[in-house]
Amino acid sequence: MGILFLKALRDPVQYSNALHNLVTPESLDAWGDFSEAAKGLEAIQNPGFGSRANRAHDASDVAYVKILSNIEQSYEVTEEQVVLAAAVVTLVWRPEFGQWMVHGLGDHIRPEDLPRTSPNDAPEESPEP
């Protein structure tokens, strides 16, 4: 869901309807026409995206997709290491919509600061990044 959102941000006019359907209703007004978010993404040099969404600690209904900078080619991390993200897409599981939804782009948003309608009750499989 996060990568789909980021791809749609590359042309927020053409993909306006998709963007509106990918974000939480509570965050919709803050996104405006998505142009500021698109500019923020454009400011990240050679962005690359994490290949998986990472669940929040003690909040299975919250996940984060890392956006990395200066990624010239894809690579696989085979052992645990610290990877600094240029930005993060915050996702929330919303069962009433039957999907993970984007709530923020930038810094991690703590679970207690999110509109969670099913705390710790999300599908066991990790969300698509």
HELIX and SHEET records of a PDB file:
HELIX    1   1 GLY A    2  LEU A    9  1                                   8    
HELIX    2   2 SER A   16  LEU A   22  1                                   7    
HELIX    3   3 PRO A   25  SER A   27  5                                   3    
HELIX    4   4 LEU A   28  TRP A   31  1                                   4    
HELIX    5   5 SER A   35  GLU A   42  1                                   8    
HELIX    6   6 PRO A  111  ASP A  113  5                                   3    
SHEET    1   A 3 GLY A  48  PHE A  49  0                                        
SHEET    2   A 3 ALA A  59  LEU A  68 -1                                        
SHEET    3   A 3 ASN A  54  ALA A  56 -1                                        
SHEET    1   B 4 GLY A  48  PHE A  49  0                                        
SHEET    2   B 4 ALA A  59  LEU A  68 -1                                        
SHEET    3   B 4 ALA A  87  ARG A  94 -1                                        
SHEET    4   B 4 GLN A  99  GLY A 106 -1                                        
END                                                                             
